[in-house]
């Protein structure tokens, strides 16, 4: 397994959960999904900021890990080649 796979998974998964779990909490508190203004309740503002800013960075790091893994896989494809032949 490549070294880039576990970090890519965990950054992506953590970013996804941090992006959407605050929105689920806000939905339980009465925030509409298609609200154009979030000024109904000032206590919602930290949840909205947490859902919009932090996870984007984590997901971008996860995408960066995936790109690094893809580059390493293409670069080192001869090392991972199956030289035993087709088993059929």
N, C-alpha and C positions, 0 to 999 in steps of 0.2 A: 504494500500500500504506500502511496505517496505521502510525503510529510505534509502536503498542503491540504489534504482532504479533511482531516478532523478540525483544523482551525476554520476552514471555509464553512463547514457545517455549523459549528458552534457560533461563529460570528453571525451567520445568516439567520439561524434559528433564534438566537438571543435578540437580534435586531427586530425580527418579525414579531416576536412576543412583546417586546417593549413598545413596538409601534401600535399593536392592536389591543393589548390588554387594558391600557388606560381608556381606550375608546369604549370597551365593553363596560367598564366601571361607570363611565359617564352616561352610557345608555341606561344603565340601571338607575342612575340618579335623575333621569328624565331629559337628557340632552338629545335633541333630534339628530338623525343621521345627516340630513341635508341642510343643517343650520348654516345660514350665511353669516350670521353674527353670533358670536359666543359671549356676548355681554349680558346674557340673562342672569348669570350667577358668577360673581368674581372668583368663587372657590373652584370653578372649573378650569380657570386659566392655567394653573400648574399642570393639570392632567393633559391639556391640549398641547402645551409646550413640550411636555415629556413625550407625547405621542408623535410629535412632528420633528423635533430636532435631533435628539440623541440616537434613535434607531437608524436614521439615515447614514450616520457615520459608521455604525457597526455593519450595516448591510453593504456599504461600499468597501469596507475592509474585507468582508466575506467574498465579494466579487473580485477584489484584488487577489485574494488567495486562490480563487478558482482560475484566474488568468495565469498566475504563476505556476499552478499545477499543470495547466494546459501547455504552457511553454516548456516546462520540464519534461512532460510526457512526449512532446514532439521531438525535443532535443535528444532525449535518451531512449528513443523507441527501439534502437538496436539492442540495448541492454535487456529490455523486457521481452524480446522476441522469443517465441516458442520454437526451439530448434529440434524438437523431437519428432516433428511431423504431425500429420493428421491422424488421429486415433482410429478413424473409421477405415 
